[in-house]
Amino acid sequence: MKRVLQIINKMGYGGIESFLMNMYRNVDRDTIQFDFACTSREEGDYDKEIKKLGGNFYYFEHRRKNPIKYYKDWNDFLKKNASKYFAISLNCSSLTSIIPIILAKKYGIKNRIIHAHSTNQRGLIHKLLFSINKKRVSNYSTKLLACSTEAGNFVFGKKNKFELFHNGINTDDFIYNSNTREKVRKKFNISENETALVHVGRFVYAKNHSFLIDVFKEICKTENNYKLFLIGTGELEDNIKNKVKKMDLCDKVFFLENRNDVNEILQGMDLFIFPSNYEGLPVTLIEAQASGIEIYASENISHESKITDLIHFLPLEIEATGWSKEILKKEKYIRKNMKNEIVNNSYDVKKLSNDLTKIYLNDN
């Protein structure tokens, strides 16, 4: 059995983290085992499960807090432990730091993978570091992966060769079931004459929750039978709760925090709203399509996420009023089993976990 070191901030609920857990649960752990290098000591939502599956955690100073200690921690760790790892994988939304990959090469880790998951960076220093590392990333990595073409072009640039690797899901968990729908609607007190909107995502700038609340407020000016369910937690959660209170929407907007039954909740909802400011290729959109729910998503999201006819892209420039008008136009539709569409578009986790194992082991 060979070990792979996954580099991540922490293993809480989030797109990259969900991808890693979907892979980890499905790889043959007699062949390959994951450990996790984190820059946050705060316990993540997946930590207990990871430990049960045989994964270890190692903690490093965050580079923004103390870049010198960050470098020293990584150097000391890899100098001592590099021989334990057959591969190292940096899961990132930018290239502000590739120090672990540089040191992994120095200390002889054979396979060094960088996996791009997003399409945005902010701040002058961020952009400067990003620009520098783009030019040298191919000198230290052995494989560049991206969740979408846009994410790959953004993170690595068009001069660096990268391979697409989709965000896989367990399709069987999301197959639409009318009995599940009835159970969910009863649990959350949604009557059949009410329309339930749902959003799944961390409360961070990228997900654009403030705009989503503006859209919902516009809907409520016209219709009184709509409810909005928000799944997730994050740094901006209190801000959004305060906005909901100020807009007098507390009886219509429900905060469900992090959940392990998202697959069931999606089946009880009517429309999935996803107005992100930027994204790579969010696994939540694949999950939503697998559940058969219709989706209104931002034009800023990679159109490679549209693997069924369920997604309708809208520009943020039409503002909340434009979004609300489009959503209110939507007529009722018949939910269908979407498993074949998901599998045929190569998003099934079982196949992808085998493919990823081959990449980590360089077994082509």
N, C-alpha and C positions, 0 to 999 in steps of 0.2 A: 504494500500500500504506500502510495506517494502523497506527500502533503503539498498543498498550495496555500500561499499566504495572500489573503484578500485585504486590500488597503481601503479603509472606509472611515468616515468620521465616527459614527456609531451605528449599531444595528437596530434602529428604530423604524417605525412604519414610514415608508417612503418608496419612491419609484425604484431607485437603484437597489435599495435594501430588499424590496419585494422580489426583484429580479434574482438577486443572489440567493435568497431563501428558496425560491422556486427551483433554482438549479441545485442547491445543496440537498434539498429533500429528495431529489430524483436521481442524482448521480449514484453510481455504484460505490458505496463508501468502503467496500473491501479493496477497491482499486485506487480510489482517490479520496482524500480528506481535506477539508478546509480549516484553516486557522484565520483569525481576524486581527488585523493591526488597526487600532482605533486611536483617534486624537481626542476623544471624550471619554472620561471615566464614568459618566452618568450611565446608569443601566439602560440598555436598549430593550425594546419590546420583544425582540427575538432571542435575547441572550440565554434565557433558560432553555429554550428549545435547542439552541446551538450546542450548549454544553451536553445536553442529553444525546445529541447526535455524534458527539465526540470531538467537537471543535474547541480550540483554545483561544483565549483573548490575550493580546499584548497591548500596552498603552504607551503612547508617545505624546510629548509636549506638542501642542498645536503650533504650527510654524508662525502664525501671526502673533502669538503671545511671546514666543522666544525662539527666533529662527536659529540661533546658535545652539541652544539646547536641543531643538528639533533635529538638527543635523547630527549632533553628538549622540543622541539617543538611537537614531537609526544606524549610525556607524558602529556603535558598540553592539547593538543587537545583531546586525548582520555579520559582523566579524566573528561573533560567537555562534550564531545559529544558522547561517546561510546553508550549511551542509544538510540541514534537515529538510530543505525545500527544493522540490523539483521545478516549481514555478512560482512566480509572484505576479499578482494582478492588481494594477492601480485602477480603481473605478472612479471616474472623474467627470466633472462637467466643464473643466478647463485644464490648462497646463501650467497653472501658477507655480506648481512645484513637482518636479520629477526626481527629486533627490533619492527617494527609495529605489527607483529604477536604476539610477546612476550607480548607487552603492551596491545594488544587487549584481550588476555586471562586474563591478570591482571584486566582489567576493565570490563570484563564480556560480550564481544561480543560472541554470541553463536557459529556462524559458521566462521571458520578461514581457508581460502583456500589459498594454494600456487600453482600457475600454472606455470610450466616450459615450456619455449619456445625455448631454444637453447642448444648448445652442446659445449661450449668453455669458458675457462677462462684463463687470462694471468696475469703474475706478481706473485712474491713470496708472497706478503701480501695477494693478492687476493686468492691464493691457500690455504694459511693458514686459512683465515677466512672461506673459503668454506669448508675446512675439518672439522673445529670446528662445523659449523652450520649443516652439514650433520648428525652429531651424535645426535643433540638435536632437529631437526626440528619436529620430530613426537611427541615430548612432548608438543608442543605449537599449532600445526595445527590440524584441524579436518578432512581435506581432502587434498590430494596431487593429482594434475592433471598434465598431460604432453601431449604435442601435438604429441609426438611420443615415441616409446619405447626407442630409443637412447637418446632423451632429458631427459626422466624420469630417466633412469639409470645414466646418466651423472650428473644431478642436485641433485637427491635424493640418488643415490646409490642403489644397488640391495637389500640391507637389508630393506629399507623403502618401504612400499607398496604404489603404486600410481595407478591411473586409467588413461586410455587414453581418451583424449577428443579432437576430431578433430577440425581443423580450418575450419569452415563452410563458404560457400559463397552462394550468391543468384544466383542459377544456371540459372534462366531465363535471367539475365542480360548478360550472356556470350554465349548464343546460337548463333552459327555461322549463319550469314546472308550474302549472296553474295552482296546484295545492300549496306550493311554497309561496306563491304570490298571495294567496288568500291568508295564509298564516302571518306573513309579514304585515299586510295591511291591517289585520286585526290587532297585531302587536303594537303598531304605531298609530292606531286609531284613525286610519284613512278610509273614508267611505268610498263607495264605488262611484259616486258622482263628483269626487274630488280628484284633482290632478296633482300627482306627487312628483316634484322635481328633486333631483339628487346631484350632489357633487362629492367627489372623493379626492382628497388631496390635503397636504400639509398647509397650515395657515402661514404662508410665506408670500413674498412679493410676486414670485413667478406665477402663482396660481390665480392671482387677481380676484380675490374674494370681494373686495370693495366694489368692483364693477359688477360682480354677480348680484350683490345686494341691491345695487341701483337698478339692475334689470328686473329683479323680482318686485321691487317697489313699483316700477312701471306696469308690470303685469297686474299687480293688485289694484291699481287705479281703474282697471277695466273689468277684471274678474275677481270674484270673492272666494272661489272654490279651489284655490291653489295653495299648496304647502311646499316648503323647501327644507330638505334634509341635508345637513353638512356633516360629512364623515372625515375626521382627522383632528389633529392638534397642531400647535405651532406657535411661534413667537408673536404672530399678529392676531391670535384668537381673541384676546380681550378687546382689541381695537374693533374687530368685527362685531363682537357681542354688544359693545357700546353703540355702534352704528345701528344695529338692529333695534336696540332699545330706543334710540333717538327717532328712528323712522316709524316707531309704533308697530313693529312687526313681530313682537315676541310671541304672539299666539299663532304665528304662521311659519316661523323659522325655528328649526330644531337642530341643536348641536349634539351629535351622537358620539363625538370623540373618536378614538381609534377602536376598530372592531375586527373581530376574526370571523365575522359572518357576512362580509361584504357581498360574497357571491349570492347569498340568499336575499339580502336587502335589495340588490339591483333588480331582482325578479319582481319585487313588490312595487317598484317605482314605475313612472310613466315616461319621464324624459330625463336624460343625463345632460347637465350643462357644464361646459368646460372652457371658460373664457381666458385661458392662460396668456400672460404677457410673452412668454417664451417656453419652449419645451424641446426635448429631443424627440423621442417617440415613447410617450407615456404608456406603461403597461396597463394603467387603468382604462384606457380607451380600448385596448384589446379585450380586457375583461368585460367591459360594458357591451361591446359588440357580441361577445360570446353569449351574453345573457339575453340578447335579442332586443335590447332597449334602443330607442331612437336617441340620437346625440346631436347637440348643437355645440360646436367647438370653434375656437378661435382660428382664424387664418394663419396665425403665427406658429401653429403646431405643424410639424411635418405631415404632409399629405400622404406619406407612406403609411401613416396610421389608418388610412381609409382602406380597409380590406373587405368591407361590405358596403351596401348601399345605406346603412343606418346612420352614417355620419353626414351632417350638414355643416359646412364651414361658413363662418360669418366673420367679416372684418370688424375689428374693434372700433374702427373709424365711424361706423354707423351709430355708435354710442348706444346707451341703454335703451333708448326709445326704439331704435331700429331692431335691436335684438328681441325686445318684448313683442314687437309686431310680428316678427317671423315665428316666434314660439307660439303666439296665440293663433296663428294660422293653422298650426298642426292639427290634423284630424286624428281620431283614434285609429289604431292600426292593430293587426293581429301579430302577436309574438310568435316567433318560430324557433325551432332548434337550429342553431348556427354552428354546430360542431364541425361539420364538413368544411365550411368556409374557413374556419380558423385553422384546421389541420392542413388543408390544401394550400394555405398561404404561409406554411412553415412557422406557425407560432405555437405548436404543441410542445409542451415542456419535456415530454419523454424523449422525443428525438433530439431536441436541442441540448438536453443535458448530456446525451451521448456525444454530440458534436463538440461540446465545450470540453469534455474530458479529453478528446483527441487533441484539441488545441493545447490544453495545459500540458499534456504528455508529449506534444509534438509528434503525434502518431498519425501521420497523413496516409 
